[in-house]
């Protein structure tokens, strides 16, 4: 998980960077709006509103016009108006200074979870890339193969729908752990392997979950 941190206050940025690192996030730190708009792709933006070169709200608007990366606004301005404008401009959440690291992490996780759920449930899975034999009923949380239900544990279902949202896309272990298990704790990744194993068994001949060594997994229609 890559976080773009836009914050001109060095002590605040340093503590966020350390804290996020401890929770397994990779952080790219920039100190002004211009660099924020020039930064590479990321999974989430933490955006301070009081920036030296431009108003953070303009950065928020511009980032949102480019795509749907989750944005959490961080600001010392606690006025209700900023909060409302930020959310109207497309920010996903808002944290006021001073804040605790745990609060920031909790909000990041909630925002990432919501955006992963949106990706998994709103966007129709590209039909071309998934086999016709497979039907996912998101409302009932059921998965059918050739019309027959494949019984899945809740996390098996979550993992399957997460991977199915973008067939062929390589997801890192961290991305999957964060989206499905709400943790990036390294020790928990054994759980991921167990669930991948279960999906391979249950969808043998229908789907294949490829291991990309040292990175993560991608889901494809079985050859
Ligand atoms: Ca600032």
Boltz pocket constraint, residues with backbone or C-beta under 6 A from the ligand:
constraints:
  - pocket:
      binder: B
      contacts: [[A, 7], [A, 8], [A, 9], [A, 48], [A, 49], [A, 50], [A, 51]]
      max_distance: 6.0
